[in-house]
């Protein structure tokens, strides 16, 4: 019995097509453009003095503040960003394109503009800040302001990752659960969110990494008060003028942490893609 070409192709495992060799040239140039400055930082750091440079009181305070605010920011991004991703991925209204544009706008805005926007909203004379100030609540130039600035900048990364994961997962399992009589809330907790976990993990890691490296919006909205709003990027910026060796050492620490986070995030993304591929393959 002769097999048809279509059936033969359907049984052939998918193999990624190799790009043409000339693509390697611009790819290598792009890699060098990113890698050479990073290698330059590593080579300039005095590794013998590294523990001394990164364990000063100011450095430890900045690192501790960055870790605390970035963790808080990540939790806030998850609580607020996952519902946004669900609405964008499952909704069909035309106005959702406008919502997506608003949510993703911080990705293309200069961080300083984001800081100014936060000031106009939560500053003492801002749209909301003037009412909060009347109640004795001041947000600008506080640790809360750091968290808000980081959330404003980092949340689009989580929303993008979660929306992409939801669209990749499809709606078949949710439809089956609804057909069997499960209510929307039960479908969400028992079907949608478990399938979203790999994408959520990747988005949360990216949001944490972006929050950890946030500088412009934080400086504009929260200022640079040691122990209160001076995060690690701000400490690096200030040390750049007075102690270059310490600035490079702190930059190396931030680079290592960010690199580990990015590797973890894209590892989760690859596992999600492999799982989706196995589910689609008959």
Buried (B, 14 or more C-beta within 10 A) or exposed (E): EEEEEEEEEEEEEEEEEEEEEEEEEEEEEEEEEEEEEEEEBEEEBEEEEBEEBBEBEBBEBBBEBBBBBBBBBBBBBBEBBBEBBBBBBBEEEEEBEEBBEEBBBBEEBEBBBBBBBBBEBBBBEBEEBEEBBEEEEBBBBBBBBBBBBBBBBBBBBBBBBBBBBBBBBEBEBBEEBBEEEBEEEEBBEEBBEEBBEBBBBBBBBBBBBBBBBBBBBBBBBBBBEBEBBBBBBBBBBBBBEEBEBBBBBBBBBBBEBBEEBBEBBEBBBEEBEEBBEEEEEE
